[in-house]
Amino acid sequence: QVEAVAAELSGILNSNFLIDEVAFTPSAKPADVFGRDETEHPPRIVISRVIPNAFVLGGHKLAIAQNLLAPLYVHVSLKYERALASEVGSSSKSEDRVCFESAKSIDPLVLLPIMNGNHNSAWNGRKRRMNQCVMKLNRPELLRLIEVELRFSKTVLSRFPKSQVSWAHRRWVINFFLTSLEGAVSHKQLSDFFFEEKLVVERAINVRRLNYAAWSHRRHCSRSPDLQSAGLLSHSLVAREISWAATRAAKNVSDYCGLHYIQSLMRRMPGLTREAEMLFVVDLIEKFPGFEALWIYRRQLFAAALEKQKMFFKEATNPYSRDRGRFLRNSRRIEQNHDVVAYETGCITLRSELSSTVRWVHRSIAKSSRSESRHSKQAHFAAAYRLWIISLATRSLAEYLKTTASGIAKAARTASAGLATHLFCTPGLIGDVFIKHMEE
């Protein structure tokens, strides 16, 4: 009976390419899946003829009874292993043994991913099947094959939205499409592909929060060189992506995966700097206190800004640098009127970060006295961030100065330490640490 049900499911999945969702339900009775009112059931419902209520298909939605999964998975897995063993043991390279044609009643390469989205061997078998079909199919048939494969992976992702293997297979299919039809892919086809991938990712992140696999897939698509060469990743499109992701981040501030995606987009936008990213995350911290993901994002931004300022210091202390005079003027201007310059340029400095965290600590402590846990968390995160940036800046910059200025005279070391204090806009505490290390 299990083999007969496997044949039924295999035939349905291979013949109905519009199935877009799979679910494992305690009961596969039509009344339990679609409701007791039969007038609201989708038309042309398909049920198992072998085992009653084993599965039900209606409205392109497939529900499989949970009590059937274990015996079905074991049966199909053994069949697949025997087929692979017979192929390895045979000297013949018959394509039938690899492709597992659907005419042979049971197709393990369809059933195994449906029941286990991370079944690497089954996905690799589907790749081999597609590679074998390249030389046998004409262009329209090949496009149809690619469309069917993308639809199938979308169906699997409806049940396993966090499956890394399923997302990787989808990227492989897209690359297969671009390489096998090299030079024959139209602008509209590329545009349709990108739009479809956006929809698939949106559905996956709506089903499962903190879905790093789905966000990584969307980031991969946004970096595609083929889309860039076709002009599909224009400045306006990236700006719309940032706007969409930022709106979603404001509704899901604990989803660090979405913040990571925003970060990757912002750093590809001409004219947008880490200062713009900092303004974005600071705004979220103000509106949604007490979320650690936002503070971790802020740490990443400050660490990157610190590295950039270390490069500025390297140029400023190099007597052969053409930009040394400009660095000196900018550092003195920031020191003389720090608040104005930081506001005008969005400069991420130790002083600006320290002062802002002090305000957050005091404000959050005052609000936490009214028994609001989110504000007590905000005070905790702000204080931890303040200690972290002092420790990071003291350690990294002191080590840098000690290793790069070893050949400078003692008087020049003191001057360099003073310049570092200007450039990094640090309070006296950090400057004293620099001078101490420079004079050792």
HELIX and SHEET records of a PDB file:
HELIX    1   1 VAL A    2  SER A   15  1                                  14    
HELIX    2   2 PRO A   30  PHE A   34  1                                   5    
HELIX    3   3 GLU A   38  GLU A   40  5                                   3    
HELIX    4   4 GLN A   66  GLY A   89  1                                  24    
HELIX    5   5 GLU A   95  CYS A   99  1                                   5    
HELIX    6   6 SER A  102  LYS A  104  5                                   3    
HELIX    7   7 PRO A  108  MET A  115  1                                   8    
HELIX    8   8 ASN A  120  CYS A  133  1                                  14    
HELIX    9   9 ARG A  139  ARG A  159  1                                  21    
HELIX   10  10 GLN A  164  SER A  180  1                                  17    
HELIX   11  11 HIS A  187  VAL A  207  1                                  21    
HELIX   12  12 TYR A  212  SER A  222  1                                  11    
HELIX   13  13 PRO A  225  SER A  229  1                                   5    
HELIX   14  14 HIS A  235  LYS A  251  1                                  17    
HELIX   15  15 TYR A  256  MET A  266  1                                  11    
HELIX   16  16 ARG A  274  LYS A  287  1                                  14    
HELIX   17  17 GLU A  292  ALA A  316  1                                  25    
HELIX   18  18 ARG A  324  GLN A  336  1                                  13    
HELIX   19  19 HIS A  338  THR A  345  1                                   8    
HELIX   20  20 LEU A  350  SER A  368  1                                  19    
HELIX   21  21 SER A  373  THR A  404  1                                  32    
HELIX   22  22 LYS A  410  LEU A  423  1                                  14    
HELIX   23  23 GLY A  428  GLU A  439  1                                  12    
SHEET    1   A 4 GLU A  21  THR A  25  0                                        
SHEET    2   A 4 LYS A  61  ALA A  65  1                                        
SHEET    3   A 4 PHE A  55  GLY A  58 -1                                        
SHEET    4   A 4 VAL A  46  ILE A  47 -1                                        
END                                                                             
